[in-house]
Every structure is written in structure tokens, then in C-alpha cells.
Amino acid sequence: MKIRNHDPLVHHLRAAARRVDLLALAAGALFALTLAVAVHQQRRLDFTHPGPALGAVITTGLALLLLAGLAGIRRLRAHRLWLASAWTATVLLTGTVLIWYAAVTDTSHTLARGTLVTSMRDTDAYLARHAPSQTHHVRVPTGVFIQALRFTGPYDVEVSGYIWQRYADSVPAGIQRGIVLPEADDSYQPRKVYDIHRDGEHVIGWYFNVKIRQVFDYRTYPLDEQDVWLRLWHPDFESRVQLVPDLAAYPPWRGPAAYGLDPDFVPGNWAVKTTSFSYDTPRYSANFGQGRQYREEAHPELYFNMHMAREFASPLFGRIIPLAFIAVLAFASLFVTTKNTRRYPLAGFDGLTVVELAAAVLLVLNVDHNSAREATGSHGITYIDYVYFCLYFMIIGVVWNSLLLSRGPHLSLIQWRDNLAPKLLYWPVLAFLLCSVTALTFLL
């Protein structure tokens, strides 16, 4: 004779399991529709160009995989429930890794200041559009070659290399020769290393080693990308000299390229994705003592940009793996409290002991979190901060669960099968939180 289980919680769980089958079919149809729309709009689905369309495809695809794996779970047997929990967490963590991959391989945007110029036609067009009154100004082709770059702080960079300029014989001798880096500190002392006259022009080169301070965006740390730029000014304000990029000194800039770098260039924990010249035309509130007309005129400024991407191995071993160990430790603490009198001698812990353990783990986690904050010096919230917030939430949830189990009121979900539900939900909830904050950070 078949014995029916009259536990209301069991009936609710079985009813929810039956609905998963219908949800899986709906998710499959929605995924097919989303994929068709995304491919129709973009002609192809490219992980190197993340955006809302790719985010929608990943979201619906994960929902389909998740519900397909859970479909058919009608009998609430322990091994089936553990498999469902593992499948859910795996699918969500896979989605997180896919978003990481899309962010790391993204080539759809540039971080260059202002407007990129890759040819003299681009240069002429920009200057004609933004400074038409300066067409009679002296143009000085200027080039940059970077030998070394090192981040000395969250907003400080040390750069060394060469800058050269070409002055035609027609340039008046009264115009000063030289280059100014406005963001440089007092260490900037360019040293002239050559002055060559050939083909009707003087080519003058300087070696420089300088520390510059810039504002960087660390919102996506530790998968962030930064633009290290050199703003180039001419020291002669009165002569109205216009610097232009010496593009003839480089190979043709066709698409993303990294020119102007030493072959033995060592960027540390960074990789140079692209280099480029660009123009920006700021409006200053001061005239630098040159009169009112100078402030009203447009003064395009030349930039040399280095688009840097942080190497993934460094944050993986320095941040992600230690956090994973803390997550495992918090999960293990779910098994040390029980109301089963036969298992109690093996566990031997109550809710207060778990609180003490959680306090120690939170202390370690907070120290590591502060270290991550100091590494960026960011005043806002970064991606890694959200990861720490997820772990804080899970640890507090573990403590709350232990107190409810050992000292709190009788709750069916907590008491069911000796605290099985919180154990089953731990990894799926953590994976869902991580996937959600990752999608919100990198896809929106």
C-alpha cells in the first residue's frame, strides 16, 4: 500500500517541480526568438562586441539550460535534489564566465581621448572643423615612442620613451623648439638626444622619463581597461603652433594597432590593446595671460593614447580564488549544526559557534576587501566590491540559518530533512547573485 506524504511543504515543492516543465518549454521558445532577433539585427553574434543583444541571448540561453536540467524532477529524492542544485549553480557560473570572456575580448570600443585620427586626412578634417581660424598656424609633426610604462599608484603612471618633432626650414627661427606634458610632475626634464637636418627640415628628438597623474575608471575592476594618455603641448603660446601627429613615422593605422612601442615593452600586469593619436578641444576658463581672444579661440590638443587591459591571471589568483575558498568555508559551516541526535556528536556545534566562525571569516574577508579598495583608490563601487557584497550576504545568511535551526522558531523549510533546503540553495543563490552583478556591470 502506497503511503502518501501529507507534509504541506512537500506538496508545494512537487507542485513547483511540475511547473518547471512548462517553464522549460517557454524558455526554449523565448531563447529561439531572442537569438533570431539578435542575429537579424547584428547579422552575427560576436562575443567580442558585448551589449544588450548579447546579454539577452545569454540570459535566455541560461534560463533554457537551467530549466531543461530541472525539468522532470518530481520525486524529491536527496541525490536528485543535489544534482539539481549542482546543475543550477554550474549553469549560472558558466554564464558569469561567458560574460567575463566577452568583457576581456571586447574590441568594440576605444578609450582614446576625444576623436581618433589615423591619417592626415582625418587630421585636416578635424582641424578644419574645430579650428578653422588656425589654418595659417605653423604645423609641427610630432611622434611618440614608448619604452616603458609602470603604474606606481591607482592614479599615477611612470612613462619613459622618446618624443620627436620635425621643423621645416620655413619655420621661423624665433619659434621655440620643445614639448610640454601638462600632467607631468617636477621630474619631467626632457633631454635632447639628437638634432638632425635633412631633406629641408630639422628632426629633433628628446628622451623623457616622467610621472603623470590621471583619472582612471575602475568600475569594472579587476577586469578593467584604462587609457593612459600623453597630452602634448608646444611651449610657444605666442606663435600659435599646431601640433599634428607624425603618422608618416609609423605603419599605416588600419584598424586596431599598437604602434610606437618598444618590442621589449614590459607593461607588468597589463596588456596594450591599441595605441592611437587623437584630438580634443577643451574650453578653458583662463587665457594663460594671452588676452581675451586666446580664450575665445579653439585650441585642439594632440594626445597619444595607450589602451591598456589588465591581465586576467593576476586578479584570478590574487582575488577570485581566495574568495572561492571563503565561499566553500561558509558552505561547510551549514553542515556543523543539526537537530539530529544521532549526528550531533559528529558535528558538535550550535548556532553560537557558527556565529564565532562567521565573525572570523568576515574579519578576513573585510581585510581582503579593504586591500582591494586600496588597490584602486576608487571613490565609487567597483565590480569586485559587488562580489564581496555577495559573500557578505551569504555568510550572514548562513549565520541566520544556524540560529534559526538551533534556537529559533519551528520553520518547515529550515527543519525539512535536517536543514537540507539551505544546503541545496547555497550555491545556486550565490551563483545567481554573481551572474546578476556581472551582467549588470558588463552588459548594461
C-alpha positions as CSV (number, residue, x, y, z in Angstrom):
1,M,0.0,0.0,0.0
2,K,1.4,3.4,-1.0
3,I,1.8,5.9,1.8
4,R,1.1,9.5,0.9
5,N,3.2,12.3,2.4
6,H,0.8,14.9,3.8
7,D,3.5,17.4,4.6
8,P,2.3,20.8,3.0
9,L,5.9,21.8,2.2
10,V,6.4,18.6,0.2
11,H,3.2,19.2,-1.8
12,H,4.3,22.8,-2.6
13,L,7.7,21.6,-3.8
14,R,6.2,19.0,-6.0
15,A,3.8,21.5,-7.5
16,A,6.7,23.8,-8.3
17,A,8.6,21.0,-9.9
18,R,5.6,20.2,-12.2
19,R,5.6,23.9,-13.3
20,V,9.2,23.7,-14.3
21,D,8.4,21.6,-17.4
22,L,6.1,24.3,-18.8
23,L,8.7,27.0,-18.0
24,A,11.4,25.0,-19.8
25,L,9.2,24.9,-23.0
26,A,8.6,28.7,-22.7
27,A,12.3,29.4,-22.1
28,G,13.2,27.4,-25.2
29,A,10.8,29.4,-27.4
30,L,12.0,32.7,-25.9
31,F,15.6,31.7,-26.5
32,A,14.9,30.9,-30.1
33,L,13.1,34.2,-30.6
34,T,15.8,36.2,-28.9
35,L,18.6,34.6,-30.9
36,A,16.8,35.1,-34.2
37,V,16.2,38.8,-33.4
38,A,19.8,39.4,-32.3
39,V,21.2,37.7,-35.4
40,H,18.9,39.6,-37.6
41,Q,19.9,43.0,-36.1
42,Q,23.6,42.3,-35.9
43,R,24.0,39.8,-38.8
44,R,26.1,37.7,-36.5
45,L,26.6,37.0,-32.8
46,D,30.0,38.2,-31.7
47,F,31.3,37.8,-28.2
48,T,33.9,40.5,-28.9
49,H,31.1,43.1,-29.2
50,P,29.1,42.7,-25.9
51,G,26.0,44.7,-25.4
52,P,22.2,44.4,-24.6
53,A,21.6,42.0,-27.5
54,L,24.3,39.6,-26.4
55,G,23.1,40.0,-22.8
56,A,19.6,39.0,-23.8
57,V,20.8,35.9,-25.7
58,I,23.0,34.8,-22.7
59,T,20.1,35.4,-20.3
60,T,17.5,33.4,-22.2
61,G,20.1,30.7,-23.0
62,L,21.0,30.2,-19.4
63,A,17.3,30.1,-18.5
64,L,16.7,27.4,-21.1
65,L,19.7,25.3,-19.8
66,L,18.7,25.8,-16.2
67,L,15.0,24.8,-16.7
68,A,15.9,22.0,-19.0
69,G,18.1,20.5,-16.4
70,L,15.5,20.8,-13.7
71,A,12.6,19.5,-15.8
72,G,11.4,16.1,-14.8
73,I,12.3,16.4,-11.1
74,R,9.1,15.2,-9.5
75,R,10.4,12.9,-6.8
76,L,12.2,14.8,-4.0
77,R,14.9,12.4,-3.5
78,A,18.1,13.7,-2.0
79,H,20.5,12.7,-4.8
80,R,18.2,14.2,-7.4
81,L,17.9,17.4,-5.5
82,W,21.7,17.7,-5.1
83,L,22.1,17.1,-8.8
84,A,19.6,19.9,-9.5
85,S,21.4,22.2,-7.1
86,A,24.8,21.5,-8.8
87,W,23.3,21.9,-12.3
88,T,21.8,25.3,-11.4
89,A,25.0,26.6,-9.9
90,T,27.1,25.3,-12.8
91,V,24.8,26.9,-15.4
92,L,24.8,30.3,-13.6
93,L,28.6,30.2,-13.1
94,T,29.1,29.3,-16.8
95,G,27.1,32.4,-17.7
96,T,29.3,34.5,-15.4
97,V,32.5,33.1,-17.1
98,L,31.0,33.8,-20.6
99,I,30.4,37.4,-19.6
100,W,33.9,37.7,-18.3
101,Y,35.2,36.3,-21.7
102,A,33.1,38.8,-23.6
103,A,34.4,41.7,-21.5
104,V,38.1,40.6,-21.8
105,T,37.9,40.1,-25.6
106,D,35.7,43.2,-26.3
107,T,37.1,45.2,-29.2
108,S,34.0,47.3,-29.9
109,H,35.1,50.4,-28.1
110,T,38.1,52.7,-27.7
111,L,39.1,54.6,-24.6
112,A,41.0,57.3,-26.5
113,R,40.5,60.9,-25.5
114,G,38.5,62.9,-28.0
115,T,38.5,62.0,-31.7
116,L,40.8,59.4,-33.2
117,V,42.9,60.4,-36.2
118,T,44.6,57.7,-38.2
119,S,45.6,59.6,-41.3
120,M,46.5,63.1,-42.4
121,R,43.0,63.3,-44.0
122,D,41.5,62.8,-40.6
123,T,43.8,65.4,-39.1
124,D,43.0,68.0,-41.7
125,A,39.3,67.3,-41.3
126,Y,39.3,67.6,-37.6
127,L,41.3,70.9,-37.5
128,A,39.2,72.4,-40.3
129,R,36.0,71.5,-38.3
130,H,37.1,72.6,-34.9
131,A,39.7,75.4,-35.5
132,P,39.0,76.9,-39.0
133,S,40.7,80.1,-38.0
134,Q,44.0,78.4,-37.4
135,T,44.7,77.1,-40.9
136,H,47.6,79.6,-41.2
137,H,49.3,78.4,-38.0
138,V,52.6,76.6,-38.1
139,R,52.1,72.8,-38.1
140,V,54.7,70.7,-36.4
141,P,54.6,66.9,-36.9
142,T,55.2,65.2,-33.6
143,G,55.8,61.5,-32.8
144,V,56.0,59.3,-29.7
145,F,57.8,56.1,-28.9
146,I,57.2,54.4,-25.5
147,Q,59.9,52.3,-24.0
148,A,58.5,51.6,-20.5
149,L,55.3,52.1,-18.5
150,R,54.6,51.4,-14.9
151,F,51.6,52.0,-12.6
152,T,53.0,53.5,-9.4
153,G,49.6,54.0,-7.8
154,P,45.9,54.0,-8.6
155,Y,46.1,57.3,-10.4
156,D,49.9,57.6,-11.1
157,V,51.8,56.3,-14.1
158,E,55.5,56.4,-14.8
159,V,56.3,56.6,-18.6
160,S,59.6,56.8,-20.4
161,G,60.5,57.0,-24.1
162,Y,61.2,59.4,-26.9
163,I,59.3,62.3,-28.5
164,W,60.4,63.9,-31.7
165,Q,59.4,66.8,-33.8
166,R,60.0,67.9,-37.4
167,Y,60.6,71.6,-38.1
168,A,60.7,72.6,-41.7
169,D,63.3,75.1,-42.8
170,S,60.5,77.6,-43.4
171,V,59.5,77.6,-39.7
172,P,60.7,80.9,-38.2
173,A,63.8,80.5,-36.0
174,G,62.1,82.6,-33.3
175,I,59.6,79.7,-32.6
176,Q,60.8,77.8,-29.6
177,R,61.6,74.1,-30.1
178,G,60.3,71.7,-27.4
179,I,57.4,69.8,-26.0
180,V,55.3,70.2,-22.9
181,L,53.5,67.4,-21.0
182,P,50.9,69.3,-18.8
183,E,50.2,66.4,-16.5
184,A,53.9,65.7,-15.7
185,D,55.3,66.3,-12.3
186,D,58.6,68.0,-11.5
187,S,60.6,65.0,-12.7
188,Y,59.9,66.0,-16.3
189,Q,63.2,67.1,-17.7
190,P,63.3,66.2,-21.4
191,R,66.9,65.6,-22.7
192,K,67.7,66.3,-26.3
193,V,69.3,63.2,-27.8
194,Y,69.5,64.2,-31.5
195,D,69.1,67.1,-33.8
196,I,69.4,66.1,-37.5
197,H,69.0,68.3,-40.6
198,R,67.9,66.5,-43.8
199,D,65.6,67.0,-46.7
200,G,64.9,70.6,-45.8
201,E,63.8,70.0,-42.2
202,H,65.2,69.6,-38.7
203,V,64.3,66.5,-36.8
204,I,64.7,66.9,-33.0
205,G,64.3,64.1,-30.5
206,W,64.0,64.1,-26.7
207,Y,64.2,61.3,-24.2
208,F,61.8,61.7,-21.3
209,N,61.1,59.8,-18.1
210,V,58.1,61.3,-16.3
211,K,55.5,60.6,-13.7
212,I,52.0,61.7,-14.7
213,R,48.7,61.7,-12.7
214,Q,45.5,60.8,-14.5
215,V,41.9,59.8,-13.5
216,F,41.1,56.2,-14.3
217,D,37.8,54.4,-14.3
218,Y,37.9,51.3,-12.0
219,R,34.2,50.4,-12.1
220,T,34.9,47.0,-13.8
221,Y,38.0,46.2,-11.7
222,P,39.6,43.6,-11.8
223,L,38.6,43.2,-15.5
224,D,39.1,46.9,-16.2
225,E,40.7,48.6,-19.1
226,Q,42.3,52.0,-18.9
227,D,43.5,54.7,-21.3
228,V,47.0,56.1,-20.4
229,W,47.5,59.2,-22.5
230,L,50.1,61.8,-23.1
231,R,48.7,65.3,-23.8
232,L,51.2,67.1,-26.0
233,W,51.6,70.9,-25.9
234,H,54.0,73.2,-27.7
235,P,55.9,75.6,-25.3
236,D,55.4,78.6,-27.6
237,F,52.0,80.1,-26.9
238,E,52.5,83.3,-28.8
239,S,53.5,81.8,-32.1
240,R,50.3,79.7,-32.4
241,V,51.9,76.4,-33.3
242,Q,49.6,73.5,-34.0
243,L,51.0,70.0,-33.3
244,V,50.0,67.3,-35.7
245,P,50.8,63.5,-35.5
246,D,53.8,62.4,-37.4
247,L,51.9,59.5,-38.9
248,A,54.5,59.0,-41.7
249,A,56.8,57.6,-39.0
250,Y,54.5,54.6,-38.3
251,P,53.0,51.9,-40.4
252,P,49.5,52.7,-41.7
253,W,46.9,52.7,-38.9
254,R,44.3,50.4,-40.4
255,G,42.1,49.1,-37.6
256,P,43.2,48.5,-34.1
257,A,47.0,48.6,-33.8
258,A,49.7,49.1,-31.2
259,Y,52.4,51.2,-32.8
260,G,55.0,53.3,-31.1
261,L,56.0,50.7,-28.5
262,D,59.4,49.1,-27.8
263,P,59.5,45.4,-28.9
264,D,60.7,44.7,-25.3
265,F,58.0,46.8,-23.8
266,V,57.0,45.4,-20.3
267,P,53.6,46.6,-19.0
268,G,53.6,44.5,-15.9
269,N,50.1,43.1,-15.1
270,W,48.7,44.9,-18.2
271,A,48.5,44.3,-21.9
272,V,48.5,47.1,-24.5
273,K,45.5,46.5,-26.8
274,T,45.9,49.5,-29.1
275,T,47.8,52.8,-29.4
276,S,46.5,55.9,-31.2
277,F,46.6,59.6,-31.8
278,S,43.6,61.7,-31.1
279,Y,42.5,65.3,-30.8
280,D,40.4,67.0,-28.1
281,T,39.3,70.7,-28.0
282,P,38.7,71.8,-24.4
283,R,37.4,75.2,-23.4
284,Y,39.5,76.8,-20.7
285,S,38.2,79.4,-18.3
286,A,41.6,81.2,-18.3
287,N,43.5,82.8,-21.2
288,F,47.0,82.0,-19.8
289,G,47.8,85.7,-19.9
290,Q,47.4,85.8,-23.7
291,G,44.4,88.1,-23.8
292,R,40.7,87.6,-24.3
293,Q,41.0,86.5,-27.8
294,Y,43.1,83.5,-26.9
295,R,40.4,82.2,-24.5
296,E,37.7,82.6,-27.2
297,E,39.7,80.7,-29.8
298,A,39.6,76.9,-30.2
299,H,42.9,75.2,-29.4
300,P,42.9,71.5,-30.5
301,E,45.2,69.4,-28.3
302,L,47.1,66.4,-29.5
303,Y,47.1,63.1,-27.5
304,F,48.9,59.9,-27.7
305,N,46.8,57.1,-26.2
306,M,47.6,53.6,-24.9
307,H,44.6,51.4,-24.4
308,M,45.6,49.1,-21.6
309,A,43.8,45.9,-20.4
310,R,44.5,44.3,-17.1
311,E,45.9,40.7,-17.4
312,F,43.2,38.2,-16.2
313,A,45.7,35.9,-14.4
314,S,46.6,38.4,-11.8
315,P,43.1,39.0,-10.4
316,L,42.2,35.3,-10.8
317,F,44.9,34.2,-8.4
318,G,45.0,37.3,-6.3
319,R,41.3,37.8,-5.7
320,I,38.9,35.2,-7.2
321,I,40.5,32.0,-5.9
322,P,40.8,33.3,-2.2
323,L,37.2,34.4,-2.3
324,A,36.2,30.9,-3.6
325,F,37.9,29.3,-0.6
326,I,35.9,31.6,1.7
327,A,32.7,30.6,-0.1
328,V,33.5,26.9,0.4
329,L,34.2,27.5,4.1
330,A,30.9,29.3,4.6
331,F,29.1,26.4,2.8
332,A,30.8,23.8,5.0
333,S,29.5,25.6,8.1
334,L,26.0,24.6,7.1
335,F,26.8,21.0,8.0
336,V,28.1,21.6,11.5
337,T,24.7,22.4,13.1
338,T,22.0,19.7,13.3
339,K,19.0,18.7,15.4
340,N,19.5,15.0,14.6
341,T,20.5,13.5,17.9
342,R,22.4,10.7,16.1
343,R,24.6,13.1,14.1
344,Y,25.1,15.7,16.9
345,P,28.1,14.0,18.4
346,L,29.8,14.2,15.0
347,A,29.0,17.9,14.4
348,G,29.0,19.1,18.0
349,F,28.4,22.8,17.1
350,D,25.5,25.1,17.8
351,G,24.3,28.4,16.3
352,L,26.6,30.5,18.5
353,T,29.7,28.5,17.4
354,V,28.8,29.2,13.8
355,V,28.5,32.9,14.7
356,E,32.0,32.9,16.1
357,L,33.3,31.1,12.9
358,A,31.5,33.6,10.7
359,A,32.9,36.6,12.6
360,A,36.4,35.3,12.0
361,V,35.7,34.7,8.3
362,L,34.1,38.2,8.0
363,L,37.2,39.7,9.5
364,V,39.5,38.1,7.0
365,L,37.1,39.0,4.2
366,N,36.9,42.6,5.3
367,V,40.7,42.9,5.4
368,D,41.0,41.5,1.9
369,H,38.2,43.8,0.8
370,N,40.0,46.9,2.1
371,S,43.1,45.7,0.3
372,A,41.1,45.6,-3.0
373,R,39.7,49.1,-2.3
374,E,43.2,50.5,-1.7
375,A,44.5,48.9,-4.9
376,T,42.1,51.1,-6.9
377,G,41.6,54.1,-4.7
378,S,38.2,54.3,-6.2
379,H,35.5,56.5,-4.6
380,G,32.7,54.6,-6.2
381,I,31.7,50.9,-6.2
382,T,33.7,48.6,-8.4
383,Y,32.8,45.1,-9.7
384,I,34.9,43.4,-7.1
385,D,33.0,45.2,-4.4
386,Y,29.8,43.6,-5.6
387,V,31.5,40.2,-5.3
388,Y,32.4,40.9,-1.7
389,F,28.9,42.1,-1.0
390,C,27.6,38.8,-2.3
391,L,29.8,36.9,0.1
392,Y,28.8,39.1,3.0
393,F,25.2,38.3,2.2
394,M,25.8,34.6,2.0
395,I,27.8,34.5,5.3
396,I,25.1,36.5,7.1
397,G,22.5,34.1,5.6
398,V,24.5,31.1,6.9
399,V,24.6,32.6,10.4
400,W,20.9,33.4,10.4
401,N,20.1,29.9,9.2
402,S,22.2,28.3,12.0
403,L,20.5,30.4,14.7
404,L,17.0,29.6,13.3
405,L,17.9,25.9,13.2
406,S,19.3,25.7,16.7
407,R,17.4,28.4,18.7
408,G,14.7,29.9,16.5
409,P,11.1,29.0,15.9
410,H,10.0,25.9,14.0
411,L,10.1,26.7,10.3
412,S,9.2,24.0,7.8
413,L,11.8,25.0,5.2
414,I,14.6,25.1,7.8
415,Q,13.6,21.9,9.6
416,W,12.8,19.9,6.5
417,R,15.2,16.9,6.2
418,D,17.5,18.4,8.8
419,N,18.3,21.7,7.1
420,L,18.6,20.3,3.6
421,A,16.9,23.2,1.8
422,P,19.5,25.9,2.8
423,K,22.3,23.5,1.8
424,L,20.7,22.9,-1.6
425,L,20.1,26.7,-2.1
426,Y,23.5,28.0,-1.1
427,W,25.5,27.6,-4.3
428,P,22.6,28.4,-6.7
429,V,21.8,31.6,-4.8
430,L,25.5,32.6,-4.7
431,A,25.9,31.8,-8.4
432,F,22.7,33.8,-9.2
433,L,24.0,36.8,-7.3
434,L,27.4,36.7,-9.1
435,C,25.8,36.2,-12.5
436,S,23.4,39.1,-11.9
437,V,26.0,41.7,-10.8
438,T,28.3,40.6,-13.6
439,A,25.6,41.0,-16.2
440,L,24.6,44.4,-14.8
441,T,28.2,45.6,-14.8
442,F,29.5,44.5,-18.2
443,L,26.4,44.2,-20.4
444,L,24.4,47.3,-19.5
